[in-house]
Amino acid sequence: MQKLGEFKLPHFFSYPPYFTLQPVRDTREKQVQLWKELIIDYCRAQKIFVIGLEEDFPLFSNPVIERSLSHEARVAFLSALISDGRAEWIDKGHKKCLILWHRIQDWADLIVQFVRENGLEDNVVTIEEIRSGTESRGTELYGMDRTVLMRALKLLEHKGKLAIFKGTSTDDEGVKFSL
């Protein structure tokens, strides 16, 4: 079985036809599903939040079998993730894609769980402490993309579970949880 670092690649990654968009509808649907799962699993394992269409992304080519995804295939697989609510374009030219290996609501739930497990209810913490603080080490929140974190926090703020405080810089923005 082929690996990318410590990440084990699925068997289809070594099968050349899966690097070409399949013309038969049923086969393409299976192909798209396999690629969606692979992209989400790889991004979660590597903590990758943004994929650039024009950039070298390890999954988009397999040098062992000398195959690469075409631009059309990359767009097809990322667009399928977007349709599922698992990704979104972050630029107007559709060159960069934000990968949501957890949906925003799921990230919000993880934040609530984190707050409860660490006794942070009714406390003020900075945004950076959530992303890179001692308590977040070893959790999925550690190293989290700031854009995704802010969207999850704003969702929780809308639900009345916290208040976001703006500082003079992004380093001193704070959150007070009231769960």
Secondary structure, 3 states (H helix, E strand, C coil): CCEECCEECCHHHHCHHHHCCCCCHHHHHHHHHHHHHHHHHHHHHHCCCEEECCCCCHHHEECCCCEECCHHHHHHHHHHHHHCCCEEECCCCCCEEEECCCCHHHHHHHHHHHHHHCCCCCCEEEHHHHHHCCCCCCCCCCCCCHHHHHHHHHHHHHCCCEEEECCCCHHHCEEEECC
